[in-house]
Structure formats: structure tokens, C-alpha cells
Amino acid sequence: MKCLTKKYLPSILLLALSQLFVINAQAQSEASSANFPNRVIKIIVPFNAGGPADALARPLAESLSKRLGTAVIVENKPGANAAIASQFVAKSNPDGYTLLFASDAGMSLAPATQKSLPYDPAKDFAGVTMVAQLSQLLFVGTSFPAKSVQELQTIAAKAPNSVVYASIGMGSQTHVALESLSRVLNIKMTHVPYTGAPPAITDLVAGNVQVMMSTVAGPLSFIKAGKIRPLAVAGPERNKSLPDVPTFAEIGFPNYESRGWFGIVAPAKTPVEVTNLLAKNIWEIVHSDEYISKVIDFNGFEVAKIPPNEFTAFLVKDRVKWKGLVAQMGDAINN
């Protein structure tokens, strides 16, 4: 008996030590969750500073900081259709201090358009909450003669590929939206990808490209200044910021729609207590009268309708939707 005990003693000690390590790690995690937050929280935005995502994220960070009593900052990491920022957050510690300001671009569209990603949208993230929803807006520069979708269709049909449209990147939502619209209108246009909405809109105002689609927030100030002409909203209803601009359904294209969303996700395995605390506070902020009037309505977004407890299921459905849409377009999107 003594020989057996001596023989297996190292294994017994190793097992005991490993169990103590697990217990200690669990205790530290619980303590960390209980004290959350006690240092700076970063919200990583996958797009250029000054774009539509920033218009939502920065006021949110300011309000969240006041609620939680700790600094909440926004850090921009644009590039690769949100892949750079998404990978960064996916590999961050799952403690709630590094969050991704996610959208359909990186969570749903990228896996449908790219053969390989440095992160897995389905496995690397925990859904926190939706922040806002949106409908894409079709618009042109004022130097372009089209004053309606039908006029755009006529001009492009007469000279295939002569009309140039901008997107915020290959395989981006704006790329998919305009490629899909080209098929609906039975026209061919030339695609020029940019690294984000601000440079694309700048070139459109300058007349270097003629057509674009994006959230209303991006071109809104230029529309008000008379430098951009809006043609149609790709959603179920008119936008509050542009009440005179019709929907595609109103002008005879009832089956065309291009909608998206912004939300917060955390690295997978972030404690549920932390994600629940974040979700509760963020949901209350984005549904407050002040945020709706000064951020959502002011920038042409739509109030989030998917509550935190349904957000994860929504993400699954959204990936399926975009995968099906992209599959219909084949090489036009994937090349």
C-alpha cells in the first residue's frame, strides 16, 4: 500500500495543484466581475474617425462613462472591412474592458465575402446589445445630372460602366448594396472601393465618383449644404432627417432593401455578469430621450429594436441573411 501511495503521489499532488489553480482562477474572475469596472474601458471602432460609427460611439462612451464612474474611450482601428479591429478584440482579455463597436460589416458580411478571416464571428464574441439600426441611402454628387433613381437608371443603361460608384471597401455593405441595386435596375456601373465613408464622400462631392450608398449620417451635412443629392432610402420607411426623400418601394422598387445595424460585442467568455451590466446601461442610454434626439435622429439612424436578450439570436440570423445574398452575386462581390 505504501509503495502504491509513493508511486502515485506526484500525480495526486499535480491533480490537487491543478484543482487549486482552477478554484483560484474562478475566484479571481468572480472578484474581477464583482469589481467591474475599475479601470478604463475601450470601445474599438473598426472604421475611420469622423464616420457614422463614430457619431454613435463617442456620445455613447461619454454617457457610459458617467453611468459607470470610469473612463470609457473610443479607439479607431479601421481597415480590411472591420477585420483588423475585430481580430484585435477577439484576442483581447475577456474581462469587459475591451469592446467592439460591431456592425453587420464585420459580424455578418465579412464571413460571407471573405474566404478566411483572422477571427470567427460565431465563436470569438459574446453579444452585448444593439445600439442602432439603419437604412442605406442612395445619393449622387450634384454635378451628376440624375435627380431620381429612374434617371440614374436611364443614364447608366445608355453607357454601361460609365457611371462610377464608390463603396467603403471590397465586399462592404455599400458594395453589396450597389451591386444588388445594379441588378435590380439592370444596369452596369464601375466600382471604386475606398477605406471608409469620409474619403469616398469627399471624392463624390468633388465629382471624382458619381454614386454612393451609405448610412444617412455620412452625407447628411453635405446634403444640407446642397453638395449631395439624395435619391432614395433603402428601408421600409422614410428617414426622419430627410422626410422628403422617398423609399425605393414608393418609387416602384418594392423588393429592394438594404439595412444594417451597429452594436456592442465583447470577447467570448466575458463573464455574463459583466455583459449584462454593460447591456443594461447601454440599452438605457441609447433609448434615452437625449440620445435619441441628439444622436439617433440628428444623424439619421433608427432606434434599436432588438433587445439585449435577443441580440445573440439576431446575430445568427443576420449571418445567414448576408450569406444567402452574397451567394446570389458570386464573383461580383467576392473578387
N, C-alpha and C positions, 0 to 999 in steps of 0.2 A: 504493500500500500504506500509506504514511504517512497519507494522508487517511482511509482506512478505519479505521485504528487510532485516529486522533484523533476520528473520528465516533462510534465505539462505546466509547470509553474510559469515559465516565460510566456506561454500562450495565455494563461489565465490573467497574468499581470497586464499583458498587452490589451486583452479584451476589456479589462477593468479601466485601464487608462483611456481607451477609445470611448467607452461609455461616459466617463467623466468629461472628456472633451466635448462630446455631443451635448451633455447636460449643461456644461459651461457656455457653449455657443448659443444654446437655446435661451439661457438665462440672460446673456448679453444682448441677444436680439430682442427679447421681451423688454429689457430695460431700455434699450435704444428706442423701441417703439413707444414706450410709455413717456419718454422724454422728448419725443418728436414734436416740433422741431427745435433744435438748439443751436443751429448754425445756418449758414447761407444755403438757400435753395436756388438751384439753377434751372431755368426753363430754356431748353435748347430749341431754337427756331431753325428749321432746315432751309430757310430762304433768305434772300438779301435783306439787309436793314432798309426800312422805309417802305416795304411792300405790304400787301394786305394782311399777312400773318402778323407782322409787327403791330399793325393797327389794332389787333385784338390782344396780342400777348402782353404788350407793355402796360396798358391800363389794368389788365388782369393781374400782372405781377405786382403792381403798385397797391391794388386793393387787397391782394392776398397777403402781402407783407404786413399791412395794417391789422388784418384779422389774426394772423398767426404770431405776430410780435417778433418777427425775424426778417432779415433781408431776403427778398426774392428778386433775383436779377434775370434778365434776358440775355442770352448769348446766341449770336447768329453763326451758323455753320452751313452756309449754302453749298450746293453742288451735287451733281450726279442724281438729280431728281429725288433729293432728300436722303440718299443713301449714306452720305458722309455723316450727317447728324444722327441718323437712325442707328448706324453701326456704333457710333460713339456712346449713345445712351444705352444700347443693348449690352455693351461691355462694361457699363458703369456699375458701381456697387448698388445692389437692390435695397436701398435704405430710404428712398423717398426724397433724397437731396438732389438728384439729377433726373429731370423730367423732359419728355419730348413733346414739343408742340406739334402734334401729329396731324396729318390730313390724309385724304384718300390718295394723294400723290405717292406717299411712301408706304402706307399701310396696305393699300388695295391695288393701285395701278402699277406700281413698280414690279411686284411679283408677277403681274400678268404680261408685262412688256419686256422684262429682262430675264435672260436665261439663268443667270446666277446673281445672287445678292450676298453681300457680306453680313447679312442678318436674316433672321426668319421672322416675318411679321406675325406668324401664328404662334410661335413658341418663345420668342425673346422678349415679349412685352405683356404687361398687365394693363388692361383698360382702366382708366380712372373716370373720365367723364367727357362728354361732348361740350364744346364751348360755343360753337355757332354753326349754322348751316348756310348754304349759299346757292344761288343760281348763276350760271355763267352769263355774261353779257357779250353780245356781238357788236363790235364797233369798228369804225373806219376813221382814217385821218380826214380832215376837212378838205384836203387837196384832192382827195379821191371823189369822183363825181356821184357815186351811188348814194341815194338818200333813203333807200329801202332795201330789204332783202331781195325783193324781186329785181330791182335794178342791178344789184350786185350779181345776181344770177345771170342776167342778160349780158352784162359786160364780160363776165368770166367765160360764158358759153361762146361768145363771139371769138375770143382769143384765148384758147386753152393755155394754162400755165403762165399767162401774162400778169395775172393778179398775184401778188406776193403776200402771204400771211405769216405773222410772227407767232411763235409759241415760247413758253418758258423753258423749253428743252425737249429733246427727242423722247418720245414716249410719255410726255407730261399730259396732264388732263387737258390743257389747252390744245395740244397737238391732237389728241384723240377727238376732242370736241369738234375741231375744224375739219379733220379728216372725215369724221362721221357726217358733218354738215355738207361737205362736198359731195358725198354720196347721195344724200337726200336731195340736193339741188341738181344733181347730175352735172357737176362741173369739175374742172381740174385747176388747182391753184398750186403755186410753188411755195414750199415750206422753208422758212428760215428760223432755226432754233436759237434762243438766247439763254443766258444763265439765270434769268429771273424776269419778273414783270417790269420793274423800273426801266432797265435798259431797252427792253422791247417797246415799251410805250413811248420812250423818248425818241426812238427811231421812227415810230409810227407818226408821231407829231411832226417830225422833220420830213416826212414823206418818203423815207427810205423803204418802208413796207406800207402796205395799204390796209390790211385787215388783221383783226386780232379778236380773241375771246379771252376774258379773264373775269375774276370777281369784279363787282361794281366798284369796290374800294380803290383799285388801281387807277382807272381812268377818270374817276369822278371829278376831281379838281380840274382836269383838262376839259371835261365835258362842260362844266360850269363856266370855264373861261372861253368856250367856243372853239377849242382847238381839236376836239374829237367829237365825232357824230355817232351817237348810239343808234343801233338799228333794231335790235330785238333782245328780249330776255328769254333765256332757255330754261324757264321754270314754269310751274303751274299758275303763277300769278305775277302781276306787275310788281316792280320793286318800289318801295316807299320813297326812296331817294330820287327815283326817275319815274314818276307816275304817268308821264305822257308816252313812255316807251312801251310798245305792245309786246306781248309774249308771242312766241312762234305759233302757238295754237291759234291766236287771234288773227294772224295774217295768213292762215291756210296751211300750216305745217304742224298738225296736232300730235304727230308721233315723234317729233324731235324734242329732246330734253337733255340738258347737261347740268347736273347738280353735284355739289360736293359738301365737304364738312371740314371743320377744324376741331381738334380735341386734345386732351392730355392723356398720355400713356406713360407708364413707368417701366423700369426693367422688370423682367419676370422674377418672381419670388420676393418682390417687395412685400413686406408684411401687410396683411389685409387691413389691420387697424390703421396703418398709415395711408393706404389708398382710400379707405373710407373717409378718413378725416379730410384729406385733400378734396375728394369728390364732393363732400357735403359743402365745404366752404366755396369751392369754385362754382358749383351749381347755383348756390345762393347769390354769388357775385354776378354771374352772367345773366341771372334773371331779375336782378335788382333794377328798379326804375332808372337809376342813374346810368348804369352800364348799358342798358337797352337804348336810352335816348342819346347818350354821348358817344357810344362806341358802335353798337349794333346798327341802329337806324342811321346814324350820322355817316357811317362808312358803307351803307348799302348791304349789310349782311342780314341774315334771318335768325330769329331766336331759335336756339337749340330745342328740338322736340323729343330727342331720345334721352331719357333719364339715365343716371349712372348705373342702375341695376339692369338696364337693357343694353348698355353700351358694348359690352363684350360680344353679345349675340349679334348686334348690329354690325360689328367689325367683320364677323364671319360672313354674313350675308353680302356685305359690300365687296369683299374679295371675290365672291362668286359672281356678282354682277359684272364687275370690271373684267374678269377673266373671260366671260362669255362675249362681252362687247369687243374686246381686243381680238379674240379668236376670229370674229367675223371679218376683221380688217386685214389680218395676216401680215404680209411683208410691208405694207404701207406704214405700219406702226413699229414693227419690230426691227426694221432695218435702220 
